[in-house]
Amino acid sequence: MLEALRKKIQEIMPQVDGVIALRRVGKGTAPHLFLPGDDLSELALSPQFPLPTPVRIIQAKYPDKRFAVVVRGCDERQLVEMAKRRQIFLDKLTMIGVACTKEQAEYCRCEMPFPKQVDIGETVEGIPQTFLDDFLAKPREERLAFWKHAFAKCIKCYGCRNICPECFCKECVLEDNLWVTSGTVPPPFPMFHLIRAMHTVGKCVACGECERTCPADIPLTILYKLLKRDVETVFHYYAGADPNEPPLMDSTIFLADMDMLHPPRR
Amino acid sequence: MSSPESNVQQPPYEPKIIGFLCNWCSYAGADLAGTSRLSYPPNIRIVRVQCSGRVSPELVLKAFHEGADGVIVLGCHIGDCHYIDGNHRTSKRIPMLRQLLAYAGIEPDRLRLEWVSAAEGERFATIVKEFTETVRELGPIKRVMVTG
């Protein structure tokens, strides 16, 4: 797979000014901008790291240059949502689609482990999201206790926000003393995490990077995946599907009937 | 000798409700309820906002965090928004926040969204009465926020 990717990058390199991909650093990987003529021997695919944020930073610095980027399914969807909000520019970006392996898909509990256009690797089926229904089967008191226990472990490192490609605001409410009291750990119960969850509704592609980054192992993916599922079933808005569709909040979609949503009351 | 406190009866539970009312329709609707001499529960504390689309999730969550037992958001009917599409945003944001509250283990019925026009004073009074009863049944938010 890595060999095929190397070949593909060499093929694309003459048409672009650089390729954004992962490079092996010690035992891990780091985002790297490969320039024409660069040695591709340190190119890597895993462990994964979301590349949309490096794309945003690099494109902001070199707005006239043309880049290619190696994307997995989630990277591609994140880039589409960012492009809708003018954070990156798709017309100056070539995507090299990589399909995830079965192991990677299982590790991420990914519903859609492949980009729209697959250049490298073979498409595998998504993982059924049964753990969401298992979670919802719990009574309300248990769900509350579950999150209270989980959020009590938060050390407010802001890792979930920093890793998130969709968190690109220059000013963040989570840093505002009015909403999240500074100098206290863990953050007071409903404030920090629920605010972040609401602020990413409609752009979160549920890649699960926040959960993997979290040093306290807070199972954030459950919350984000549940919200994403609601956005899909109720508003028929699929985050990252169509770059020509307006963002959910800017669209004129509205709920004609409030009873379309059935929050679990039990 | 009994302590003086033991003779003091606990006052019955009265829910605290924060209402975010849009300036152009719902606030005028509440005004109409007042000028029409309609009575509605005094449990609601009204905060006037320019548009119901301005009610961000952190405002609602902060209200709950500070001890509000219920939050009600009232805006113009769809199509009547002074800012054209402000309430379209509300109509997505508040239902999603209700979902999130439910997933996090807080009763979603503590948050309610309704459309009230400037001519619907009676509707305003009815909604506030109804919502106060809903929240009274759910009980104090302290039970949710402190224990659990």
Contacts between the chains, C-beta under 8 A, distances in Angstrom:
chain1	res1	chain2	res2	distance
A	136	B	103	7.8
A	140	B	102	7.6
A	140	B	105	5.3
A	140	B	107	7.1
A	141	B	105	6.9
A	141	B	148	6.7
A	142	B	105	7.7
A	143	B	103	6.8
A	143	B	104	6.9
A	143	B	105	3.9
A	144	B	104	7.0
A	144	B	105	2.6
A	144	B	106	6.9
A	144	B	144	6.7
A	144	B	148	4.3
A	145	B	105	7.3
A	145	B	148	5.4
A	146	B	105	7.2
A	147	B	104	5.2
A	147	B	105	5.9
A	148	B	105	7.8
A	148	B	148	5.3
A	173	B	58	5.7
A	178	B	62	8.0
A	179	B	58	4.7
A	179	B	62	6.4
A	188	B	65	6.1
A	189	B	65	7.3
A	189	B	145	6.2
A	190	B	61	4.9
A	190	B	64	5.9
A	190	B	65	5.6
A	190	B	104	6.9
A	190	B	106	7.0
A	190	B	145	7.5
A	191	B	58	7.5
A	191	B	61	5.9
A	191	B	62	7.1
A	191	B	65	5.9
A	194	B	57	7.3
A	194	B	61	5.6
A	194	B	100	6.0
A	194	B	101	7.8
A	194	B	104	6.0
A	195	B	57	6.1
A	195	B	58	5.0
A	195	B	61	6.2
A	197	B	100	5.7
A	198	B	57	3.7
A	198	B	58	7.9
A	198	B	61	8.0
A	198	B	93	7.6
A	198	B	96	7.0
A	198	B	97	5.9
A	198	B	100	6.1
A	199	B	57	7.2
A	201	B	93	7.9
A	201	B	96	5.2
A	202	B	92	7.8
A	222	B	103	7.8
A	223	B	100	7.4
A	223	B	103	6.0
A	223	B	104	7.3
A	226	B	99	7.4
A	226	B	103	5.2
A	227	B	96	6.7
A	227	B	99	6.6
A	227	B	100	6.3
A	227	B	103	7.6
A	230	B	96	6.6
A	230	B	99	5.1
A	231	B	96	7.3
A	234	B	95	7.6
A	235	B	92	6.7
A	248	B	92	6.6
A	249	B	89	5.6
A	249	B	92	6.6
A	249	B	93	7.6
A	251	B	88	7.9
A	252	B	85	6.4
A	252	B	88	5.8
A	253	B	88	7.5
A	253	B	92	7.0
A	254	B	78	5.7
A	254	B	87	7.8
A	254	B	88	4.7
A	254	B	91	4.1
A	254	B	92	6.7
A	255	B	91	5.1
A	255	B	92	7.1
A	255	B	95	5.9
A	258	B	95	6.6
A	258	B	113	6.9
A	261	B	95	4.9
A	261	B	98	6.9
A	261	B	99	6.3
A	263	B	98	5.2
A	263	B	99	5.2
A	263	B	101	7.3
A	263	B	102	3.6
A	263	B	108	3.9
A	264	B	102	5.0
A	264	B	103	7.6
A	265	B	102	7.1
A	265	B	107	7.0
A	265	B	108	6.7
A	265	B	109	6.9
